[in-house]
């Protein structure tokens, strides 16, 4: 029996020396484990950074490809750093004649209070959007004709009505109705320009970087992707990228990469007007075009009124290239390879569908 409060024989506590040694060993082990944790954390942070560097551009490219697939038109600036898209949407259900509402896949390309076009193969109907609620669009007046699921819907557009020189900030157009202050717009191939005031004409910033002819299409740019060489960031903007509310940074790039062209397209302009049915066009420069290229000539245009005709974009294959500056391109239907193109067009299948 051991008296209460007593100790068993052979039981004792740690001596002071043993306690000091134990604490020292624990401190050493703690330091080792702390170093291992810090090393692993730093390694993971570095790896995560490398993954972000590799993954962000992939995400950015996937985002751009998805939106390019929704675009009805595009423009690339001369530096190759900005891709501007004119987007539309489609009807997700039939809309009957007399209807004042219809459903679309994505209403972000439309604006309340502004005219829109419902497009079928041969004609378009112009209406004014009264309101937008989710994907339901209310318009006035009521639809005159029936429209089928899958038909395209887009913001209205106009054309230049007075020739512009490089450096212009006032744009005379056929109608200012399609536009609102703050819209990003394209004039022909030049974009984006921001509308700062609307009167009898459009006031834009920055000034135009090139001359523009009467008849060139003026349309709203829905979204643009811009490589900012100052911040080495790829941005997606819905209007001026200077406003943080209008932009999303998609990716960060190394400073060495921003000197590269992110976007590129072979472009030129007609140096001589082309008649309807023409199978050869005279252009400012044939450089960088190649036989078999499929090219776009002109842009979709729409007449005035409620039910309007469509003058569609011509897509043609290059059959023959003659000369350089001031040379010509002989065209045919893109359904043929260049080697099988008919020797001459018939004015409908092979030639241009409209005067350009």
Buried (B, 14 or more C-beta within 10 A) or exposed (E): EEEEEEEEEEEEEEEEEEEEEEEEEEEEEEEEEEEEEEEEEEEEEEEEEEEEEEEBBEEBEEBBEEBEEBBBBBBBBEEBBBBBBBBBBBBBEBBEEEBBBBBBBBBBBBBBEBBBBBBBEEBBBBBBBEEBEEBEBBBEEEBEBBBEEEBBBBBBBBBBBBEBEEEBBBBBBBBBBBBBEEBBBBBBBBBBBBBBEBEEBBBBEEEBEBBBBEBBBBBBBBBBBBBBBEEBBBBBBBBBBEEEEBBEBBBBBEEEEBEEEBBEEEBBBBBEEBEEBBBBBBBBBBEEBEBBBEBEBBBBBBEEEEEBEBBBBBBBBBBBBEEEEEBBBBBBBBEBEBEEBEEEBEBEEBBBBBEB
